[in-house]
Amino acid sequence: RGGSVMNHIRLGCEYGPLVPAGGADVLLAFEPAEALRYAHYLSKNGIALVNTYPIHPTTVTTGQFTYPPLEEILRPLQRICNKLKTIDATKLAVDAGTPQAMNVVMLGALSEHIPLREEELIEALSVSVPAKFLEVNRRAFELGMNAIGL
């Protein structure tokens, strides 16, 4: 928490741990400024799915810098991306029962566009999420699926 994290996930037959710049089919951004920071990875036909809830870095919370308005972040993203979809995944996670399920809301929103079936993703949740949080995460996944039509 509190810092930028980037992960590359490659599905398919091409070898290599990293997605080259301009080679990503999907950019899944849990924070608006991070979407803009990593947009150069998207292919021309790529999809960016962006959580609109900002996470202010310490340089903003201490008053050294200001966080730009959401529109100033999304405008250049719209020029870069073939498809830009925004979702307030943090609010939906709260609606599901916990803000910590934001990542699962995002997975639900993206699920139609990855080569894994909904049942497989729910099964993965059931083995990786403690039982007491499973229902909240299932709700979060469903809210994400229903929130956006990519």
ZIJO-V478522 format. One record per residue. RES is the residue in one letter. SS is DSSP state (alpha for helix, beta for strand, coil for the rest). NEAR is the number of other C-alpha atoms within 12 Angstrom. D_FIRST is the distance of its C-alpha to the first C-alpha in Angstrom with 1 decimal. Layout:
BEGIN
RES,SS,NEAR,D_FIRST  RES,SS,NEAR,D_FIRST
END
This chain:
BEGIN
R,coil,10,0.0  G,coil,13,3.7  G,coil,14,5.7  S,coil,18,8.2  V,coil,15,9.0  M,coil,19,12.6  N,coil,18,14.7  H,coil,21,18.4  I,coil,20,20.4  R,coil,19,24.1  L,coil,17,26.6  G,coil,12,30.2  C,coil,7,32.7  E,coil,12,31.5  Y,coil,11,30.3  G,coil,12,27.4  P,coil,13,23.7  L,coil,17,22.8  V,coil,25,23.7  P,coil,20,25.7  A,coil,17,25.4  G,coil,21,27.4  G,coil,23,27.2  A,beta,28,24.6  D,beta,31,26.0  V,beta,39,22.7  L,beta,47,19.6  L,beta,44,17.0  A,beta,42,14.6  F,coil,39,11.9  E,coil,38,12.2  P,alpha,39,15.6  A,alpha,31,15.2  E,alpha,33,13.6  A,alpha,39,16.7  L,alpha,34,18.9  R,alpha,22,17.4  Y,alpha,33,18.1  A,alpha,39,21.2  H,alpha,26,23.5  Y,alpha,32,22.8  L,beta,34,24.5  S,beta,23,28.1  K,beta,23,30.8  N,beta,18,30.8  G,beta,29,27.1  I,beta,34,25.2  A,beta,43,22.0  L,beta,45,20.3  V,beta,44,17.9  N,beta,41,15.9  T,coil,32,17.3  Y,coil,26,14.8  P,coil,27,13.3  I,coil,25,9.9  H,coil,24,11.4  P,coil,20,10.2  T,alpha,15,11.5  T,alpha,14,14.7  V,alpha,15,15.4  T,alpha,13,14.7  T,coil,11,17.0  G,coil,11,19.6  Q,coil,11,19.8  F,coil,12,19.3  T,coil,15,19.7  Y,coil,23,17.8  P,coil,17,20.5  P,coil,15,22.0  L,alpha,24,21.1  E,alpha,16,24.6  E,alpha,15,24.2  I,alpha,27,21.4  L,alpha,30,23.2  R,alpha,18,26.6  P,alpha,20,26.1  L,alpha,34,24.2  Q,alpha,25,27.3  R,alpha,19,29.5  I,alpha,27,27.5  C,coil,31,27.0  N,coil,23,29.8  K,beta,25,28.0  L,beta,35,25.2  K,beta,31,24.1  T,beta,35,21.7  I,beta,37,20.5  D,coil,32,18.8  A,alpha,44,16.9  T,alpha,31,14.8  K,alpha,26,18.2  L,alpha,36,19.7  A,alpha,34,17.0  V,alpha,23,17.9  D,alpha,23,21.5  A,alpha,27,21.1  G,coil,25,19.9  T,coil,24,16.2  P,alpha,23,13.4  Q,alpha,24,11.4  A,alpha,34,14.3  M,alpha,39,13.4  N,alpha,35,13.1  V,alpha,42,16.5  V,alpha,43,18.0  M,alpha,43,17.3  L,alpha,43,18.9  G,alpha,41,21.8  A,alpha,39,22.3  L,alpha,40,22.4  S,alpha,32,24.4  E,alpha,23,27.8  H,alpha,24,27.1  I,coil,23,26.1  P,coil,15,28.7  L,coil,18,27.7  R,coil,16,29.4  E,alpha,22,27.9  E,alpha,17,29.3  E,alpha,15,27.6  L,alpha,26,24.2  I,alpha,25,24.9  E,alpha,17,26.2  A,alpha,20,23.0  L,alpha,27,21.1  S,alpha,20,23.8  V,alpha,14,23.3  S,alpha,15,19.6  V,coil,20,18.8  P,coil,13,20.2  A,alpha,13,23.5  K,alpha,12,22.7  F,alpha,22,20.0  L,alpha,24,22.0  E,alpha,21,24.0  V,alpha,29,21.1  N,alpha,40,19.6  R,alpha,34,23.1  R,alpha,29,23.5  A,alpha,38,20.3  F,alpha,40,21.6  E,alpha,33,24.9  L,alpha,35,23.7  G,alpha,39,22.0  M,alpha,27,25.3  N,alpha,22,27.4  A,alpha,28,25.5  I,coil,28,26.1  G,coil,20,29.0  L,coil,25,28.2
END
